[in-house]
Amino acid sequence: MTWTADELDRIDAHDELEIAARRGDGRLRHPVVIWMVRDGDELYVRSVNGPDAAWYRGTRARREGHVSAGGVQKDVAFEPVSGDLDDRLDRAYRSKYRRYSPNTLQRITGPAARSTTLRLIPRD
């Protein structure tokens, strides 16, 4: 499944995304507000606090959950990505969130956050 153009536009227009990983028993964890960026027809998230953040650890178990932003509610799969996209996603984060603290931007584009990059893949 892919994102529709409308979903991408509506989500990307917002700075914040609510994300909740699915527990082993199928229930959703408590949602957390994070930043996200769009690259073409894909959406990506990172943990500003690196791999030790509770929400990120939750995504590792079942690799599925739910996101919400801009009126879009969607079940998603979490796909780890690394390497080739890092520089492009760093630029996207710096552009989209440039009005925020330089310290936070440095953290979201640093090695620890880069290691947590996830592609959000919409599910039925």
Residue frames as qw, qx, qy, qz and C-alpha x, y, z in Angstrom:
[[0.000, 0.890, 0.456, 0.000, 0.00, 0.00, 0.00],
 [0.422, 0.212, -0.006, 0.881, 1.17, 3.56, -0.62],
 [0.031, -0.526, -0.374, 0.763, 0.31, 6.97, 0.77],
 [0.350, 0.769, 0.483, 0.228, -2.15, 9.03, -1.25],
 [0.337, 0.421, 0.009, 0.842, -1.04, 12.49, -2.37],
 [0.388, -0.724, -0.154, -0.550, -3.69, 14.00, -0.07],
 [0.828, -0.521, -0.165, 0.127, -2.44, 12.02, 2.96],
 [0.701, 0.048, -0.063, 0.708, 1.16, 13.01, 2.28],
 [0.102, 0.565, 0.083, 0.815, 0.26, 16.69, 1.89],
 [0.552, -0.712, -0.172, -0.400, -1.90, 16.75, 5.02],
 [0.850, -0.414, -0.130, 0.297, 0.67, 14.97, 7.20],
 [0.628, 0.172, -0.001, 0.759, 3.63, 16.93, 5.84],
 [0.041, -0.727, -0.141, -0.671, 1.85, 20.24, 6.51],
 [0.650, -0.735, -0.033, -0.187, 2.09, 19.51, 10.24],
 [0.107, 0.709, -0.637, 0.285, 5.22, 19.67, 12.36],
 [0.342, -0.309, 0.800, -0.383, 4.14, 16.93, 14.71],
 [0.668, 0.023, -0.648, -0.366, 3.02, 13.35, 14.26],
 [0.675, -0.381, 0.477, -0.414, 1.50, 11.11, 16.91],
 [0.576, 0.321, -0.742, -0.118, 3.03, 7.65, 16.78],
 [0.702, -0.354, 0.470, -0.401, 2.08, 4.54, 18.73],
 [0.238, 0.325, -0.903, -0.148, 3.75, 1.15, 18.38],
 [0.839, -0.186, -0.269, -0.435, 1.68, -2.01, 18.58],
 [0.461, -0.501, 0.678, -0.279, 2.30, -4.26, 21.60],
 [0.027, 0.187, -0.972, -0.137, 2.78, -8.01, 21.37],
 [0.253, 0.368, 0.844, -0.298, -0.88, -8.53, 22.31],
 [0.230, 0.528, 0.631, 0.520, -2.00, -6.23, 19.48],
 [0.148, -0.910, -0.346, 0.177, -2.93, -3.22, 21.59],
 [0.409, 0.723, -0.064, 0.552, -1.37, 0.15, 20.82],
 [0.514, -0.242, -0.373, 0.734, 1.10, 1.75, 23.18],
 [0.050, -0.846, -0.283, 0.448, 0.47, 5.28, 24.43],
 [0.573, 0.699, 0.179, 0.388, 1.01, 7.69, 21.49],
 [0.494, -0.521, 0.047, 0.695, 4.03, 9.99, 21.51],
 [0.374, 0.916, 0.089, -0.115, 4.43, 13.24, 19.56],
 [0.642, -0.290, 0.389, 0.594, 7.49, 13.32, 17.30],
 [0.237, 0.685, -0.282, -0.628, 8.81, 15.07, 14.19],
 [0.750, 0.241, 0.590, 0.180, 8.55, 13.56, 10.73],
 [0.084, 0.577, -0.381, -0.717, 9.77, 14.45, 7.26],
 [0.803, 0.489, 0.298, -0.165, 8.62, 13.66, 3.76],
 [0.179, -0.482, 0.653, 0.557, 10.94, 12.55, 0.99],
 [0.235, 0.028, -0.758, -0.608, 9.05, 12.19, -2.28],
 [0.683, -0.276, -0.376, -0.562, 6.16, 9.82, -1.65],
 [0.703, -0.173, -0.633, 0.275, 7.57, 8.46, 1.62],
 [0.385, -0.825, 0.098, -0.402, 7.42, 9.55, 5.27],
 [0.676, 0.160, -0.565, 0.446, 10.26, 9.11, 7.75],
 [0.518, -0.820, 0.020, -0.244, 10.71, 9.48, 11.49],
 [0.560, 0.318, -0.578, 0.502, 13.68, 9.46, 13.85],
 [0.623, -0.682, -0.352, 0.150, 14.11, 9.41, 17.58],
 [0.110, 0.876, -0.227, 0.410, 15.73, 12.65, 18.73],
 [0.551, -0.659, 0.456, -0.233, 16.80, 10.72, 21.86],
 [0.174, 0.474, -0.855, -0.120, 18.36, 7.88, 19.90],
 [0.572, -0.028, -0.783, -0.241, 17.69, 4.14, 20.20],
 [0.186, -0.101, -0.812, 0.543, 17.01, 4.25, 23.95],
 [0.396, -0.042, 0.064, -0.915, 13.75, 6.21, 23.57],
 [0.456, 0.115, 0.807, -0.358, 10.78, 4.13, 24.76],
 [0.671, 0.542, 0.147, -0.485, 8.64, 4.84, 21.69],
 [0.434, 0.611, -0.610, -0.258, 11.45, 3.73, 19.38],
 [0.131, -0.245, 0.949, -0.152, 12.13, 0.54, 21.34],
 [0.592, 0.284, 0.581, -0.481, 8.41, -0.21, 21.05],
 [0.636, 0.598, -0.200, -0.445, 8.63, -0.10, 17.25],
 [0.142, 0.517, -0.838, -0.108, 11.27, -2.81, 17.24],
 [0.474, -0.050, 0.823, -0.308, 9.06, -5.57, 18.68],
 [0.593, 0.446, 0.665, -0.088, 6.28, -5.97, 16.09],
 [0.248, -0.117, 0.448, 0.851, 7.36, -3.28, 13.62],
 [0.081, -0.531, -0.621, -0.571, 3.83, -1.99, 13.31],
 [0.121, -0.399, -0.519, 0.746, 1.66, 0.66, 14.86],
 [0.148, 0.817, 0.544, 0.123, -0.47, 3.72, 14.20],
 [0.309, -0.092, 0.000, 0.946, 0.21, 7.34, 13.24],
 [0.068, 0.834, 0.548, -0.015, -1.92, 10.46, 13.24],
 [0.244, -0.390, 0.062, 0.886, -1.36, 13.96, 11.84],
 [0.161, 0.172, -0.353, -0.906, -3.33, 16.50, 9.84],
 [0.722, 0.135, 0.165, -0.658, -6.55, 14.55, 10.31],
 [0.710, 0.306, -0.607, -0.186, -4.98, 11.41, 8.81],
 [0.679, -0.401, 0.553, -0.267, -5.20, 8.27, 10.95],
 [0.752, 0.438, -0.454, -0.191, -3.24, 5.32, 9.58],
 [0.888, -0.330, 0.308, 0.089, -1.97, 1.93, 10.63],
 [0.392, 0.800, -0.450, -0.052, 1.63, 1.60, 9.52],
 [0.945, -0.079, -0.074, 0.309, 4.58, -0.75, 9.36],
 [0.215, -0.909, 0.314, 0.169, 7.95, 0.55, 10.56],
 [0.904, 0.327, -0.003, 0.274, 10.82, -0.20, 8.20],
 [0.504, -0.694, 0.201, 0.474, 14.35, 0.58, 9.41],
 [0.654, 0.703, 0.044, 0.276, 16.47, 2.45, 6.87],
 [0.525, -0.707, 0.176, 0.439, 20.02, 3.71, 6.94],
 [0.595, -0.135, 0.457, 0.647, 22.88, 5.07, 4.94],
 [0.322, 0.323, 0.529, 0.716, 21.84, 6.32, 1.53],
 [0.111, -0.790, -0.472, -0.375, 19.01, 8.55, 2.76],
 [0.522, -0.541, -0.361, 0.552, 20.74, 10.08, 5.79],
 [0.262, -0.153, 0.096, 0.948, 22.06, 13.26, 4.18],
 [0.157, -0.372, -0.536, -0.741, 18.83, 13.89, 2.28],
 [0.483, -0.654, -0.579, -0.064, 16.71, 13.37, 5.39],
 [0.458, -0.400, -0.250, 0.754, 19.05, 15.59, 7.42],
 [0.074, 0.078, 0.260, 0.960, 18.43, 18.38, 4.90],
 [0.351, -0.514, -0.609, -0.491, 14.69, 17.77, 5.10],
 [0.526, -0.604, -0.508, 0.316, 14.74, 17.99, 8.91],
 [0.357, -0.277, -0.072, 0.889, 16.85, 21.17, 8.86],
 [0.061, -0.232, -0.419, -0.876, 14.55, 22.79, 6.31],
 [0.432, -0.553, -0.622, -0.347, 11.24, 21.83, 7.89],
 [0.610, -0.680, -0.367, 0.177, 12.26, 22.56, 11.50],
 [0.511, 0.370, -0.127, 0.765, 14.71, 25.43, 11.00],
 [0.237, -0.702, 0.010, -0.671, 12.77, 27.72, 13.36],
 [0.841, -0.518, -0.149, -0.049, 13.39, 25.34, 16.27],
 [0.501, -0.777, 0.362, 0.120, 16.40, 25.13, 18.59],
 [0.477, 0.658, -0.579, -0.073, 19.71, 24.54, 16.80],
 [0.256, -0.388, 0.847, -0.257, 20.54, 22.05, 19.57],
 [0.735, 0.191, 0.551, -0.345, 17.46, 19.96, 18.78],
 [0.712, 0.647, -0.157, -0.224, 18.21, 20.09, 15.05],
 [0.166, 0.634, -0.753, 0.059, 21.75, 18.94, 15.75],
 [0.467, -0.174, 0.813, -0.301, 20.41, 16.01, 17.78],
 [0.780, 0.382, 0.365, -0.335, 17.81, 14.92, 15.17],
 [0.685, 0.682, -0.251, -0.059, 20.53, 14.92, 12.49],
 [0.184, -0.681, 0.700, -0.113, 23.24, 13.36, 14.66],
 [0.313, 0.267, -0.904, -0.117, 24.51, 9.77, 14.59],
 [0.183, 0.102, 0.875, -0.436, 22.25, 8.46, 17.39],
 [0.541, 0.455, 0.291, -0.645, 19.07, 9.78, 15.75],
 [0.463, 0.483, -0.565, -0.483, 20.21, 8.72, 12.28],
 [0.080, 0.172, -0.981, 0.033, 20.53, 5.15, 13.58],
 [0.294, 0.312, 0.777, -0.461, 16.79, 5.16, 14.38],
 [0.340, 0.281, -0.302, -0.845, 15.45, 6.26, 11.00],
 [0.393, 0.264, 0.875, -0.105, 12.20, 4.49, 10.13],
 [0.221, -0.059, -0.527, -0.818, 10.12, 4.61, 6.96],
 [0.472, 0.206, 0.587, -0.625, 6.38, 4.66, 7.67],
 [0.137, -0.004, -0.829, -0.542, 4.60, 2.25, 5.35],
 [0.585, -0.033, 0.159, -0.795, 0.79, 2.55, 5.29],
 [0.053, 0.041, 0.998, 0.006, -1.20, -0.61, 5.90],
 [0.377, -0.375, -0.606, -0.592, -4.79, -1.57, 5.11]]
